[in-house]
Amino acid sequence: MVLEGSALWPVRVATLRVPRTAAVWLTAADSVVRARVHAAGRYEAATDQEQALMDRFLARTERYQTLMTEAVDRLGLYRIDAGRGQSAGELADMVIAAADAQTVVGRPPTGQ
């Protein structure tokens, strides 16, 4: 099962001791997220009001991602940069490999 959402804060996941459970965070640079939102929202063709809504959404998203990424890194949890042009299949393979390698929820094997 794959879970996604802002309620899955890293510090909560880091304390899990559930058998056969893994955690991997997918992140992307702010510029990648911004480009995706602009493309999906047709930013250039949007009204000023629509652009303002997208801008506010992006500001919240960027702040959340900064806090979340800092927490993941501080706790030594698994994180994959999903903004490097990988296909969905390539990302899935990366997530599966990261999950398979975990002996403690969310953490890579020692030395990685």
Phi and psi restraints in degrees (range 20) as a CNS / XPLOR table:
assign (resid 1 and name C) (resid 2 and name N)
       (resid 2 and name CA) (resid 2 and name C) 1.0 -111.2 20.0 2
assign (resid 2 and name N) (resid 2 and name CA)
       (resid 2 and name C) (resid 3 and name N) 1.0 129.5 20.0 2
assign (resid 2 and name C) (resid 3 and name N)
       (resid 3 and name CA) (resid 3 and name C) 1.0 -114.6 20.0 2
assign (resid 3 and name N) (resid 3 and name CA)
       (resid 3 and name C) (resid 4 and name N) 1.0 144.0 20.0 2
assign (resid 3 and name C) (resid 4 and name N)
       (resid 4 and name CA) (resid 4 and name C) 1.0 -141.6 20.0 2
assign (resid 4 and name N) (resid 4 and name CA)
       (resid 4 and name C) (resid 5 and name N) 1.0 142.8 20.0 2
assign (resid 4 and name C) (resid 5 and name N)
       (resid 5 and name CA) (resid 5 and name C) 1.0 151.5 20.0 2
assign (resid 5 and name N) (resid 5 and name CA)
       (resid 5 and name C) (resid 6 and name N) 1.0 157.9 20.0 2
assign (resid 5 and name C) (resid 6 and name N)
       (resid 6 and name CA) (resid 6 and name C) 1.0 -71.4 20.0 2
assign (resid 6 and name N) (resid 6 and name CA)
       (resid 6 and name C) (resid 7 and name N) 1.0 -13.7 20.0 2
assign (resid 6 and name C) (resid 7 and name N)
       (resid 7 and name CA) (resid 7 and name C) 1.0 -74.4 20.0 2
assign (resid 7 and name N) (resid 7 and name CA)
       (resid 7 and name C) (resid 8 and name N) 1.0 -13.7 20.0 2
assign (resid 7 and name C) (resid 8 and name N)
       (resid 8 and name CA) (resid 8 and name C) 1.0 -87.7 20.0 2
assign (resid 8 and name N) (resid 8 and name CA)
       (resid 8 and name C) (resid 9 and name N) 1.0 65.0 20.0 2
assign (resid 8 and name C) (resid 9 and name N)
       (resid 9 and name CA) (resid 9 and name C) 1.0 -69.0 20.0 2
assign (resid 9 and name N) (resid 9 and name CA)
       (resid 9 and name C) (resid 10 and name N) 1.0 137.3 20.0 2
assign (resid 9 and name C) (resid 10 and name N)
       (resid 10 and name CA) (resid 10 and name C) 1.0 -52.0 20.0 2
assign (resid 10 and name N) (resid 10 and name CA)
       (resid 10 and name C) (resid 11 and name N) 1.0 -39.6 20.0 2
assign (resid 10 and name C) (resid 11 and name N)
       (resid 11 and name CA) (resid 11 and name C) 1.0 -63.4 20.0 2
assign (resid 11 and name N) (resid 11 and name CA)
       (resid 11 and name C) (resid 12 and name N) 1.0 -32.1 20.0 2
assign (resid 11 and name C) (resid 12 and name N)
       (resid 12 and name CA) (resid 12 and name C) 1.0 -70.7 20.0 2
assign (resid 12 and name N) (resid 12 and name CA)
       (resid 12 and name C) (resid 13 and name N) 1.0 -43.0 20.0 2
assign (resid 12 and name C) (resid 13 and name N)
       (resid 13 and name CA) (resid 13 and name C) 1.0 -67.8 20.0 2
assign (resid 13 and name N) (resid 13 and name CA)
       (resid 13 and name C) (resid 14 and name N) 1.0 -36.6 20.0 2
assign (resid 13 and name C) (resid 14 and name N)
       (resid 14 and name CA) (resid 14 and name C) 1.0 -61.4 20.0 2
assign (resid 14 and name N) (resid 14 and name CA)
       (resid 14 and name C) (resid 15 and name N) 1.0 -22.5 20.0 2
assign (resid 14 and name C) (resid 15 and name N)
       (resid 15 and name CA) (resid 15 and name C) 1.0 -94.6 20.0 2
assign (resid 15 and name N) (resid 15 and name CA)
       (resid 15 and name C) (resid 16 and name N) 1.0 -1.8 20.0 2
assign (resid 15 and name C) (resid 16 and name N)
       (resid 16 and name CA) (resid 16 and name C) 1.0 -68.0 20.0 2
assign (resid 16 and name N) (resid 16 and name CA)
       (resid 16 and name C) (resid 17 and name N) 1.0 139.1 20.0 2
assign (resid 16 and name C) (resid 17 and name N)
       (resid 17 and name CA) (resid 17 and name C) 1.0 -132.2 20.0 2
assign (resid 17 and name N) (resid 17 and name CA)
       (resid 17 and name C) (resid 18 and name N) 1.0 62.4 20.0 2
assign (resid 17 and name C) (resid 18 and name N)
       (resid 18 and name CA) (resid 18 and name C) 1.0 -108.6 20.0 2
assign (resid 18 and name N) (resid 18 and name CA)
       (resid 18 and name C) (resid 19 and name N) 1.0 124.1 20.0 2
assign (resid 18 and name C) (resid 19 and name N)
       (resid 19 and name CA) (resid 19 and name C) 1.0 -58.7 20.0 2
assign (resid 19 and name N) (resid 19 and name CA)
       (resid 19 and name C) (resid 20 and name N) 1.0 147.0 20.0 2
assign (resid 19 and name C) (resid 20 and name N)
       (resid 20 and name CA) (resid 20 and name C) 1.0 55.7 20.0 2
assign (resid 20 and name N) (resid 20 and name CA)
       (resid 20 and name C) (resid 21 and name N) 1.0 37.7 20.0 2
assign (resid 20 and name C) (resid 21 and name N)
       (resid 21 and name CA) (resid 21 and name C) 1.0 -123.2 20.0 2
assign (resid 21 and name N) (resid 21 and name CA)
       (resid 21 and name C) (resid 22 and name N) 1.0 137.7 20.0 2
assign (resid 21 and name C) (resid 22 and name N)
       (resid 22 and name CA) (resid 22 and name C) 1.0 -133.5 20.0 2
assign (resid 22 and name N) (resid 22 and name CA)
       (resid 22 and name C) (resid 23 and name N) 1.0 159.5 20.0 2
assign (resid 22 and name C) (resid 23 and name N)
       (resid 23 and name CA) (resid 23 and name C) 1.0 -138.5 20.0 2
assign (resid 23 and name N) (resid 23 and name CA)
       (resid 23 and name C) (resid 24 and name N) 1.0 133.6 20.0 2
assign (resid 23 and name C) (resid 24 and name N)
       (resid 24 and name CA) (resid 24 and name C) 1.0 -141.4 20.0 2
assign (resid 24 and name N) (resid 24 and name CA)
       (resid 24 and name C) (resid 25 and name N) 1.0 128.2 20.0 2
assign (resid 24 and name C) (resid 25 and name N)
       (resid 25 and name CA) (resid 25 and name C) 1.0 -97.5 20.0 2
assign (resid 25 and name N) (resid 25 and name CA)
       (resid 25 and name C) (resid 26 and name N) 1.0 134.1 20.0 2
assign (resid 25 and name C) (resid 26 and name N)
       (resid 26 and name CA) (resid 26 and name C) 1.0 -102.9 20.0 2
assign (resid 26 and name N) (resid 26 and name CA)
       (resid 26 and name C) (resid 27 and name N) 1.0 125.4 20.0 2
assign (resid 26 and name C) (resid 27 and name N)
       (resid 27 and name CA) (resid 27 and name C) 1.0 -129.5 20.0 2
assign (resid 27 and name N) (resid 27 and name CA)
       (resid 27 and name C) (resid 28 and name N) 1.0 166.9 20.0 2
assign (resid 27 and name C) (resid 28 and name N)
       (resid 28 and name CA) (resid 28 and name C) 1.0 -150.5 20.0 2
assign (resid 28 and name N) (resid 28 and name CA)
       (resid 28 and name C) (resid 29 and name N) 1.0 152.3 20.0 2
assign (resid 28 and name C) (resid 29 and name N)
       (resid 29 and name CA) (resid 29 and name C) 1.0 -59.0 20.0 2
assign (resid 29 and name N) (resid 29 and name CA)
       (resid 29 and name C) (resid 30 and name N) 1.0 151.0 20.0 2
assign (resid 29 and name C) (resid 30 and name N)
       (resid 30 and name CA) (resid 30 and name C) 1.0 -53.5 20.0 2
assign (resid 30 and name N) (resid 30 and name CA)
       (resid 30 and name C) (resid 31 and name N) 1.0 -37.6 20.0 2
assign (resid 30 and name C) (resid 31 and name N)
       (resid 31 and name CA) (resid 31 and name C) 1.0 -64.1 20.0 2
assign (resid 31 and name N) (resid 31 and name CA)
       (resid 31 and name C) (resid 32 and name N) 1.0 -35.0 20.0 2
assign (resid 31 and name C) (resid 32 and name N)
       (resid 32 and name CA) (resid 32 and name C) 1.0 -69.1 20.0 2
assign (resid 32 and name N) (resid 32 and name CA)
       (resid 32 and name C) (resid 33 and name N) 1.0 -46.1 20.0 2
assign (resid 32 and name C) (resid 33 and name N)
       (resid 33 and name CA) (resid 33 and name C) 1.0 -62.1 20.0 2
assign (resid 33 and name N) (resid 33 and name CA)
       (resid 33 and name C) (resid 34 and name N) 1.0 -44.6 20.0 2
assign (resid 33 and name C) (resid 34 and name N)
       (resid 34 and name CA) (resid 34 and name C) 1.0 -60.2 20.0 2
assign (resid 34 and name N) (resid 34 and name CA)
       (resid 34 and name C) (resid 35 and name N) 1.0 -44.9 20.0 2
assign (resid 34 and name C) (resid 35 and name N)
       (resid 35 and name CA) (resid 35 and name C) 1.0 -62.3 20.0 2
assign (resid 35 and name N) (resid 35 and name CA)
       (resid 35 and name C) (resid 36 and name N) 1.0 -40.3 20.0 2
assign (resid 35 and name C) (resid 36 and name N)
       (resid 36 and name CA) (resid 36 and name C) 1.0 -66.3 20.0 2
assign (resid 36 and name N) (resid 36 and name CA)
       (resid 36 and name C) (resid 37 and name N) 1.0 -43.1 20.0 2
assign (resid 36 and name C) (resid 37 and name N)
       (resid 37 and name CA) (resid 37 and name C) 1.0 -66.1 20.0 2
assign (resid 37 and name N) (resid 37 and name CA)
       (resid 37 and name C) (resid 38 and name N) 1.0 -42.9 20.0 2
assign (resid 37 and name C) (resid 38 and name N)
       (resid 38 and name CA) (resid 38 and name C) 1.0 -62.0 20.0 2
assign (resid 38 and name N) (resid 38 and name CA)
       (resid 38 and name C) (resid 39 and name N) 1.0 -42.3 20.0 2
assign (resid 38 and name C) (resid 39 and name N)
       (resid 39 and name CA) (resid 39 and name C) 1.0 -66.5 20.0 2
assign (resid 39 and name N) (resid 39 and name CA)
       (resid 39 and name C) (resid 40 and name N) 1.0 -47.5 20.0 2
assign (resid 39 and name C) (resid 40 and name N)
       (resid 40 and name CA) (resid 40 and name C) 1.0 -65.1 20.0 2
assign (resid 40 and name N) (resid 40 and name CA)
       (resid 40 and name C) (resid 41 and name N) 1.0 -35.5 20.0 2
assign (resid 40 and name C) (resid 41 and name N)
       (resid 41 and name CA) (resid 41 and name C) 1.0 -90.6 20.0 2
assign (resid 41 and name N) (resid 41 and name CA)
       (resid 41 and name C) (resid 42 and name N) 1.0 1.9 20.0 2
assign (resid 41 and name C) (resid 42 and name N)
       (resid 42 and name CA) (resid 42 and name C) 1.0 48.6 20.0 2
assign (resid 42 and name N) (resid 42 and name CA)
       (resid 42 and name C) (resid 43 and name N) 1.0 55.4 20.0 2
assign (resid 42 and name C) (resid 43 and name N)
       (resid 43 and name CA) (resid 43 and name C) 1.0 -52.6 20.0 2
assign (resid 43 and name N) (resid 43 and name CA)
       (resid 43 and name C) (resid 44 and name N) 1.0 -45.9 20.0 2
assign (resid 43 and name C) (resid 44 and name N)
       (resid 44 and name CA) (resid 44 and name C) 1.0 -63.8 20.0 2
assign (resid 44 and name N) (resid 44 and name CA)
       (resid 44 and name C) (resid 45 and name N) 1.0 -29.0 20.0 2
assign (resid 44 and name C) (resid 45 and name N)
       (resid 45 and name CA) (resid 45 and name C) 1.0 -94.7 20.0 2
assign (resid 45 and name N) (resid 45 and name CA)
       (resid 45 and name C) (resid 46 and name N) 1.0 -5.7 20.0 2
assign (resid 45 and name C) (resid 46 and name N)
       (resid 46 and name CA) (resid 46 and name C) 1.0 -74.6 20.0 2
assign (resid 46 and name N) (resid 46 and name CA)
       (resid 46 and name C) (resid 47 and name N) 1.0 157.1 20.0 2
assign (resid 46 and name C) (resid 47 and name N)
       (resid 47 and name CA) (resid 47 and name C) 1.0 -71.8 20.0 2
assign (resid 47 and name N) (resid 47 and name CA)
       (resid 47 and name C) (resid 48 and name N) 1.0 167.5 20.0 2
assign (resid 47 and name C) (resid 48 and name N)
       (resid 48 and name CA) (resid 48 and name C) 1.0 -58.4 20.0 2
assign (resid 48 and name N) (resid 48 and name CA)
       (resid 48 and name C) (resid 49 and name N) 1.0 -40.7 20.0 2
assign (resid 48 and name C) (resid 49 and name N)
       (resid 49 and name CA) (resid 49 and name C) 1.0 -65.1 20.0 2
assign (resid 49 and name N) (resid 49 and name CA)
       (resid 49 and name C) (resid 50 and name N) 1.0 -42.8 20.0 2
assign (resid 49 and name C) (resid 50 and name N)
       (resid 50 and name CA) (resid 50 and name C) 1.0 -65.5 20.0 2
assign (resid 50 and name N) (resid 50 and name CA)
       (resid 50 and name C) (resid 51 and name N) 1.0 -39.5 20.0 2
assign (resid 50 and name C) (resid 51 and name N)
       (resid 51 and name CA) (resid 51 and name C) 1.0 -63.3 20.0 2
assign (resid 51 and name N) (resid 51 and name CA)
       (resid 51 and name C) (resid 52 and name N) 1.0 -40.8 20.0 2
assign (resid 51 and name C) (resid 52 and name N)
       (resid 52 and name CA) (resid 52 and name C) 1.0 -62.0 20.0 2
assign (resid 52 and name N) (resid 52 and name CA)
       (resid 52 and name C) (resid 53 and name N) 1.0 -40.6 20.0 2
assign (resid 52 and name C) (resid 53 and name N)
       (resid 53 and name CA) (resid 53 and name C) 1.0 -62.9 20.0 2
assign (resid 53 and name N) (resid 53 and name CA)
       (resid 53 and name C) (resid 54 and name N) 1.0 -44.8 20.0 2
assign (resid 53 and name C) (resid 54 and name N)
       (resid 54 and name CA) (resid 54 and name C) 1.0 -63.2 20.0 2
assign (resid 54 and name N) (resid 54 and name CA)
       (resid 54 and name C) (resid 55 and name N) 1.0 -40.1 20.0 2
assign (resid 54 and name C) (resid 55 and name N)
       (resid 55 and name CA) (resid 55 and name C) 1.0 -63.2 20.0 2
assign (resid 55 and name N) (resid 55 and name CA)
       (resid 55 and name C) (resid 56 and name N) 1.0 -41.6 20.0 2
assign (resid 55 and name C) (resid 56 and name N)
       (resid 56 and name CA) (resid 56 and name C) 1.0 -66.2 20.0 2
assign (resid 56 and name N) (resid 56 and name CA)
       (resid 56 and name C) (resid 57 and name N) 1.0 -42.6 20.0 2
assign (resid 56 and name C) (resid 57 and name N)
       (resid 57 and name CA) (resid 57 and name C) 1.0 -59.5 20.0 2
assign (resid 57 and name N) (resid 57 and name CA)
       (resid 57 and name C) (resid 58 and name N) 1.0 -45.3 20.0 2
assign (resid 57 and name C) (resid 58 and name N)
       (resid 58 and name CA) (resid 58 and name C) 1.0 -64.7 20.0 2
assign (resid 58 and name N) (resid 58 and name CA)
       (resid 58 and name C) (resid 59 and name N) 1.0 -38.7 20.0 2
assign (resid 58 and name C) (resid 59 and name N)
       (resid 59 and name CA) (resid 59 and name C) 1.0 -61.1 20.0 2
assign (resid 59 and name N) (resid 59 and name CA)
       (resid 59 and name C) (resid 60 and name N) 1.0 -44.9 20.0 2
assign (resid 59 and name C) (resid 60 and name N)
       (resid 60 and name CA) (resid 60 and name C) 1.0 -64.8 20.0 2
assign (resid 60 and name N) (resid 60 and name CA)
       (resid 60 and name C) (resid 61 and name N) 1.0 -43.2 20.0 2
assign (resid 60 and name C) (resid 61 and name N)
       (resid 61 and name CA) (resid 61 and name C) 1.0 -62.6 20.0 2
assign (resid 61 and name N) (resid 61 and name CA)
       (resid 61 and name C) (resid 62 and name N) 1.0 -44.1 20.0 2
assign (resid 61 and name C) (resid 62 and name N)
       (resid 62 and name CA) (resid 62 and name C) 1.0 -65.3 20.0 2
assign (resid 62 and name N) (resid 62 and name CA)
       (resid 62 and name C) (resid 63 and name N) 1.0 -40.7 20.0 2
assign (resid 62 and name C) (resid 63 and name N)
       (resid 63 and name CA) (resid 63 and name C) 1.0 -65.8 20.0 2
assign (resid 63 and name N) (resid 63 and name CA)
       (resid 63 and name C) (resid 64 and name N) 1.0 -45.1 20.0 2
assign (resid 63 and name C) (resid 64 and name N)
       (resid 64 and name CA) (resid 64 and name C) 1.0 -59.7 20.0 2
assign (resid 64 and name N) (resid 64 and name CA)
       (resid 64 and name C) (resid 65 and name N) 1.0 -47.5 20.0 2
assign (resid 64 and name C) (resid 65 and name N)
       (resid 65 and name CA) (resid 65 and name C) 1.0 -63.3 20.0 2
assign (resid 65 and name N) (resid 65 and name CA)
       (resid 65 and name C) (resid 66 and name N) 1.0 -38.6 20.0 2
assign (resid 65 and name C) (resid 66 and name N)
       (resid 66 and name CA) (resid 66 and name C) 1.0 -60.0 20.0 2
assign (resid 66 and name N) (resid 66 and name CA)
       (resid 66 and name C) (resid 67 and name N) 1.0 -48.5 20.0 2
assign (resid 66 and name C) (resid 67 and name N)
       (resid 67 and name CA) (resid 67 and name C) 1.0 -63.8 20.0 2
assign (resid 67 and name N) (resid 67 and name CA)
       (resid 67 and name C) (resid 68 and name N) 1.0 -44.1 20.0 2
assign (resid 67 and name C) (resid 68 and name N)
       (resid 68 and name CA) (resid 68 and name C) 1.0 -65.8 20.0 2
assign (resid 68 and name N) (resid 68 and name CA)
       (resid 68 and name C) (resid 69 and name N) 1.0 -45.8 20.0 2
assign (resid 68 and name C) (resid 69 and name N)
       (resid 69 and name CA) (resid 69 and name C) 1.0 -63.0 20.0 2
assign (resid 69 and name N) (resid 69 and name CA)
       (resid 69 and name C) (resid 70 and name N) 1.0 -42.0 20.0 2
assign (resid 69 and name C) (resid 70 and name N)
       (resid 70 and name CA) (resid 70 and name C) 1.0 -59.9 20.0 2
assign (resid 70 and name N) (resid 70 and name CA)
       (resid 70 and name C) (resid 71 and name N) 1.0 -41.8 20.0 2
assign (resid 70 and name C) (resid 71 and name N)
       (resid 71 and name CA) (resid 71 and name C) 1.0 -66.7 20.0 2
assign (resid 71 and name N) (resid 71 and name CA)
       (resid 71 and name C) (resid 72 and name N) 1.0 -44.0 20.0 2
assign (resid 71 and name C) (resid 72 and name N)
       (resid 72 and name CA) (resid 72 and name C) 1.0 -59.4 20.0 2
assign (resid 72 and name N) (resid 72 and name CA)
       (resid 72 and name C) (resid 73 and name N) 1.0 -47.5 20.0 2
assign (resid 72 and name C) (resid 73 and name N)
       (resid 73 and name CA) (resid 73 and name C) 1.0 -67.0 20.0 2
assign (resid 73 and name N) (resid 73 and name CA)
       (resid 73 and name C) (resid 74 and name N) 1.0 -42.5 20.0 2
assign (resid 73 and name C) (resid 74 and name N)
       (resid 74 and name CA) (resid 74 and name C) 1.0 -60.8 20.0 2
assign (resid 74 and name N) (resid 74 and name CA)
       (resid 74 and name C) (resid 75 and name N) 1.0 -37.2 20.0 2
assign (resid 74 and name C) (resid 75 and name N)
       (resid 75 and name CA) (resid 75 and name C) 1.0 -85.6 20.0 2
assign (resid 75 and name N) (resid 75 and name CA)
       (resid 75 and name C) (resid 76 and name N) 1.0 -5.0 20.0 2
assign (resid 75 and name C) (resid 76 and name N)
       (resid 76 and name CA) (resid 76 and name C) 1.0 70.7 20.0 2
assign (resid 76 and name N) (resid 76 and name CA)
       (resid 76 and name C) (resid 77 and name N) 1.0 34.6 20.0 2
assign (resid 76 and name C) (resid 77 and name N)
       (resid 77 and name CA) (resid 77 and name C) 1.0 -91.5 20.0 2
assign (resid 77 and name N) (resid 77 and name CA)
       (resid 77 and name C) (resid 78 and name N) 1.0 164.9 20.0 2
assign (resid 77 and name C) (resid 78 and name N)
       (resid 78 and name CA) (resid 78 and name C) 1.0 -74.2 20.0 2
assign (resid 78 and name N) (resid 78 and name CA)
       (resid 78 and name C) (resid 79 and name N) 1.0 129.1 20.0 2
assign (resid 78 and name C) (resid 79 and name N)
       (resid 79 and name CA) (resid 79 and name C) 1.0 -139.2 20.0 2
assign (resid 79 and name N) (resid 79 and name CA)
       (resid 79 and name C) (resid 80 and name N) 1.0 134.4 20.0 2
assign (resid 79 and name C) (resid 80 and name N)
       (resid 80 and name CA) (resid 80 and name C) 1.0 -119.4 20.0 2
assign (resid 80 and name N) (resid 80 and name CA)
       (resid 80 and name C) (resid 81 and name N) 1.0 130.6 20.0 2
assign (resid 80 and name C) (resid 81 and name N)
       (resid 81 and name CA) (resid 81 and name C) 1.0 -77.3 20.0 2
assign (resid 81 and name N) (resid 81 and name CA)
       (resid 81 and name C) (resid 82 and name N) 1.0 108.6 20.0 2
assign (resid 81 and name C) (resid 82 and name N)
       (resid 82 and name CA) (resid 82 and name C) 1.0 -92.5 20.0 2
assign (resid 82 and name N) (resid 82 and name CA)
       (resid 82 and name C) (resid 83 and name N) 1.0 10.8 20.0 2
assign (resid 82 and name C) (resid 83 and name N)
       (resid 83 and name CA) (resid 83 and name C) 1.0 -107.1 20.0 2
assign (resid 83 and name N) (resid 83 and name CA)
       (resid 83 and name C) (resid 84 and name N) 1.0 26.8 20.0 2
assign (resid 83 and name C) (resid 84 and name N)
       (resid 84 and name CA) (resid 84 and name C) 1.0 -107.8 20.0 2
assign (resid 84 and name N) (resid 84 and name CA)
       (resid 84 and name C) (resid 85 and name N) 1.0 22.1 20.0 2
assign (resid 84 and name C) (resid 85 and name N)
       (resid 85 and name CA) (resid 85 and name C) 1.0 82.6 20.0 2
assign (resid 85 and name N) (resid 85 and name CA)
       (resid 85 and name C) (resid 86 and name N) 1.0 13.5 20.0 2
assign (resid 85 and name C) (resid 86 and name N)
       (resid 86 and name CA) (resid 86 and name C) 1.0 -67.9 20.0 2
assign (resid 86 and name N) (resid 86 and name CA)
       (resid 86 and name C) (resid 87 and name N) 1.0 150.2 20.0 2
assign (resid 86 and name C) (resid 87 and name N)
       (resid 87 and name CA) (resid 87 and name C) 1.0 -75.3 20.0 2
assign (resid 87 and name N) (resid 87 and name CA)
       (resid 87 and name C) (resid 88 and name N) 1.0 166.0 20.0 2
assign (resid 87 and name C) (resid 88 and name N)
       (resid 88 and name CA) (resid 88 and name C) 1.0 -59.6 20.0 2
assign (resid 88 and name N) (resid 88 and name CA)
       (resid 88 and name C) (resid 89 and name N) 1.0 -39.8 20.0 2
assign (resid 88 and name C) (resid 89 and name N)
       (resid 89 and name CA) (resid 89 and name C) 1.0 -64.3 20.0 2
assign (resid 89 and name N) (resid 89 and name CA)
       (resid 89 and name C) (resid 90 and name N) 1.0 -41.5 20.0 2
assign (resid 89 and name C) (resid 90 and name N)
       (resid 90 and name CA) (resid 90 and name C) 1.0 -64.3 20.0 2
assign (resid 90 and name N) (resid 90 and name CA)
       (resid 90 and name C) (resid 91 and name N) 1.0 -42.6 20.0 2
assign (resid 90 and name C) (resid 91 and name N)
       (resid 91 and name CA) (resid 91 and name C) 1.0 -63.8 20.0 2
assign (resid 91 and name N) (resid 91 and name CA)
       (resid 91 and name C) (resid 92 and name N) 1.0 -42.2 20.0 2
assign (resid 91 and name C) (resid 92 and name N)
       (resid 92 and name CA) (resid 92 and name C) 1.0 -59.6 20.0 2
assign (resid 92 and name N) (resid 92 and name CA)
       (resid 92 and name C) (resid 93 and name N) 1.0 -43.7 20.0 2
assign (resid 92 and name C) (resid 93 and name N)
       (resid 93 and name CA) (resid 93 and name C) 1.0 -62.0 20.0 2
assign (resid 93 and name N) (resid 93 and name CA)
       (resid 93 and name C) (resid 94 and name N) 1.0 -40.1 20.0 2
assign (resid 93 and name C) (resid 94 and name N)
       (resid 94 and name CA) (resid 94 and name C) 1.0 -65.0 20.0 2
assign (resid 94 and name N) (resid 94 and name CA)
       (resid 94 and name C) (resid 95 and name N) 1.0 -42.3 20.0 2
assign (resid 94 and name C) (resid 95 and name N)
       (resid 95 and name CA) (resid 95 and name C) 1.0 -65.2 20.0 2
assign (resid 95 and name N) (resid 95 and name CA)
       (resid 95 and name C) (resid 96 and name N) 1.0 -44.9 20.0 2
assign (resid 95 and name C) (resid 96 and name N)
       (resid 96 and name CA) (resid 96 and name C) 1.0 -61.9 20.0 2
assign (resid 96 and name N) (resid 96 and name CA)
       (resid 96 and name C) (resid 97 and name N) 1.0 -43.2 20.0 2
assign (resid 96 and name C) (resid 97 and name N)
       (resid 97 and name CA) (resid 97 and name C) 1.0 -62.9 20.0 2
assign (resid 97 and name N) (resid 97 and name CA)
       (resid 97 and name C) (resid 98 and name N) 1.0 -42.4 20.0 2
assign (resid 97 and name C) (resid 98 and name N)
       (resid 98 and name CA) (resid 98 and name C) 1.0 -64.9 20.0 2
assign (resid 98 and name N) (resid 98 and name CA)
       (resid 98 and name C) (resid 99 and name N) 1.0 -41.3 20.0 2
assign (resid 98 and name C) (resid 99 and name N)
       (resid 99 and name CA) (resid 99 and name C) 1.0 -66.1 20.0 2
assign (resid 99 and name N) (resid 99 and name CA)
       (resid 99 and name C) (resid 100 and name N) 1.0 -42.8 20.0 2
assign (resid 99 and name C) (resid 100 and name N)
       (resid 100 and name CA) (resid 100 and name C) 1.0 -62.2 20.0 2
assign (resid 100 and name N) (resid 100 and name CA)
       (resid 100 and name C) (resid 101 and name N) 1.0 -31.7 20.0 2
assign (resid 100 and name C) (resid 101 and name N)
       (resid 101 and name CA) (resid 101 and name C) 1.0 -78.6 20.0 2
assign (resid 101 and name N) (resid 101 and name CA)
       (resid 101 and name C) (resid 102 and name N) 1.0 -13.3 20.0 2
assign (resid 101 and name C) (resid 102 and name N)
       (resid 102 and name CA) (resid 102 and name C) 1.0 -79.8 20.0 2
assign (resid 102 and name N) (resid 102 and name CA)
       (resid 102 and name C) (resid 103 and name N) 1.0 132.3 20.0 2
assign (resid 102 and name C) (resid 103 and name N)
       (resid 103 and name CA) (resid 103 and name C) 1.0 -109.1 20.0 2
assign (resid 103 and name N) (resid 103 and name CA)
       (resid 103 and name C) (resid 104 and name N) 1.0 -18.4 20.0 2
assign (resid 103 and name C) (resid 104 and name N)
       (resid 104 and name CA) (resid 104 and name C) 1.0 -125.3 20.0 2
assign (resid 104 and name N) (resid 104 and name CA)
       (resid 104 and name C) (resid 105 and name N) 1.0 135.9 20.0 2
assign (resid 104 and name C) (resid 105 and name N)
       (resid 105 and name CA) (resid 105 and name C) 1.0 -50.3 20.0 2
assign (resid 105 and name N) (resid 105 and name CA)
       (resid 105 and name C) (resid 106 and name N) 1.0 123.0 20.0 2
assign (resid 105 and name C) (resid 106 and name N)
       (resid 106 and name CA) (resid 106 and name C) 1.0 81.5 20.0 2
assign (resid 106 and name N) (resid 106 and name CA)
       (resid 106 and name C) (resid 107 and name N) 1.0 -5.5 20.0 2
assign (resid 106 and name C) (resid 107 and name N)
       (resid 107 and name CA) (resid 107 and name C) 1.0 -111.3 20.0 2
assign (resid 107 and name N) (resid 107 and name CA)
       (resid 107 and name C) (resid 108 and name N) 1.0 137.3 20.0 2
assign (resid 107 and name C) (resid 108 and name N)
       (resid 108 and name CA) (resid 108 and name C) 1.0 -71.1 20.0 2
assign (resid 108 and name N) (resid 108 and name CA)
       (resid 108 and name C) (resid 109 and name N) 1.0 160.9 20.0 2
assign (resid 108 and name C) (resid 109 and name N)
       (resid 109 and name CA) (resid 109 and name C) 1.0 -58.1 20.0 2
assign (resid 109 and name N) (resid 109 and name CA)
       (resid 109 and name C) (resid 110 and name N) 1.0 153.4 20.0 2
assign (resid 109 and name C) (resid 110 and name N)
       (resid 110 and name CA) (resid 110 and name C) 1.0 -54.4 20.0 2
assign (resid 110 and name N) (resid 110 and name CA)
       (resid 110 and name C) (resid 111 and name N) 1.0 135.5 20.0 2
assign (resid 110 and name C) (resid 111 and name N)
       (resid 111 and name CA) (resid 111 and name C) 1.0 94.3 20.0 2
assign (resid 111 and name N) (resid 111 and name CA)
       (resid 111 and name C) (resid 112 and name N) 1.0 0.7 20.0 2
